[in-house]
């Protein structure tokens, strides 16, 4: 309403010429920085507002300067929208690294309306702190909130209409809009790098804690039966979580969420192919063998599922342990016919048939895709229990691809002659203390002519003979016994015994009148669970082996085995049990050892560190009454425990490795996973 009552406009006079001063012009500056504070320079942009849309002024165009600054002048007092040209922006953002420590918002559950990919929480960015301290505006953006269209992606995303929601949270490509209240000042725009998470894995002959932890998680993930897009499924981990830079990817197992050890890689290097395979769901279904593979620009990862307790299929596979010729042809990358898995020795019949079934049903995936992609990538294979056995057979079939194998609680798979031929395969085999499964099939030659009799009766009679032979395996190792392959990694519960003299029968005396005395070993109360990797110290391994031999010779015949025998398992001298077999019993030791090795001097110390210290104090207190060889062995084992930290050296020296460890340490919970030491 105009205050001049003498002038009125109506349908006959709708305009009036007004003479006034020139309208005030405004300016704005956008400074584009990555998460490390480095400028995004020389990037093309355009800026629009209502004045440009109606054609009053042309669109504002240009490039960011060397400091990442875009200055726009001559603006009307209107909101202004900045749109960056998609491909140059994506190309530059793929080369930038993310910060080590992130906000890690909680993951919304059922009924939680919190946005899954909401704004970054304040307080985690030094760039935000600096901008606000300088009186500037601040915004945290992802590429989809700046670019003018979907960038050209190679490899392309599966659905261009629904690109990964973390990087592209909005339905359209509307750019970033600054309100009219933000004119005449600089806005600092921190732009998240266009990256993806990748598991930290090192393809090397030396033991790696990062490998042990991440491949252990993949062995757990292989058990997942969740629907394809549900949280905790194989595809959900690689195709959704690994593209969400706001959170650390996690593997779900019986209500526990294990954080992965990850590093950021360019978005184009992400896991672009992920396939879970299950012969029981094939068309037609056959058998019960499961695995998955995931392929990125640098990795081919294969994880085999272990024994499932529901149903009999896997248990029958485990029990069908007749040794047979390893006649599966290796999956060669050339067209020349390949040799068998090994030129000598035998393989477990049940495991061989389970692998052969998967390879036959998924001939393209296992016979072409995996070996072909492994030509110019690093091949990692893993598995727990039965999955470890299948992983070893798979590795043997792909020897030309130089696979790296990590297994957990795996049973014996090949006989000695075959194992000796496969000796150059990189394989680290984890054994958790009294786990029963790595002790089967028995270390004996179990083949016999009775298996060849016609019909089921021959199988039953042959198995019966094999079991009788196995009963003598502790005394005799026949011609070509089942044997273990790979370098052992042992989670070992160590005890101490104080030598004490007693007089059992005071009434009975020697001819000279002195009483008969006996020496017994009294178990001391404090024990420790040690993480032993003998390959980290061959000299210490040999010393411990010699000390263990002398100790066992002076005690009982049952404990005479060497501690780290080649092709076999360390002797624990205690009753074997199935409770130590599950991955829920393996993974806590690896998780907590990883945390300890990342920061050995943390405050407070981890429970495992405190317990080892108490154990050492007990050992020093009673050293005069502890058997010399036991004392020597325990000191050597404690030294081996201290050397495990070396298994993080390669991670710390790899680009992005230090940040990955720092990120893991920031979000991991030292109290989350229980290491079973007693009982």
Secondary structure, DSSP 8 states (H G I E B T S, - for coil): --S-TT---BTTB------------EEEEEEEE-TTS-B--S-EEEEE-HHHHTTSS--EEEE--TTSEEEEEEE-SS-EEEEE-HHHHHHHHTTS---SS--------TT--S-TT----TTS-HHHHHHHHTT-EEEEE-GGGTBSS----SS--S-GGG--TTT--SSS---EEE-GGG-SSEEEEEE--SEEEEE----SSS--HHHHHHHHHHHHHTT----TTSTTSHHHHHHTGGG-TTS--EEEETTEEEE--EEEEEGGGS--EEEEEEGGGSSS--S--EEEEEE-SSEEEEEE----SSSSHHHHHHH---EEE---B---SSSS---BS-SSSEEEHHHHHHHHHHHHHTHHIIIIIHHHHTTSSEEEEEEETHHHHHHHHHHHHTGGG--EEEEES----EEHHHHHHTTTSEEEEEEETTBSGGG-S-SS----GGGGSSSHHHHHHHHHHHHHHHHTTTT---TT-EE--SEEEEEEEE--EEEEEE-S-TT-B-TTS-B--EEEEEE-S--EEEEE-GGG-HHHHHHHHHHHHHHHHHS-GGG-S-SS-TTS----SS--BSTTTSHHHHHHHHHHHHHHHH-TT-SS--HHHHHHHHHHHHHHHTTTTB-HHHHHHHHHHHHHHHHGGGGGHHHHHSTTHHHHHHHHHHH--TTSS------
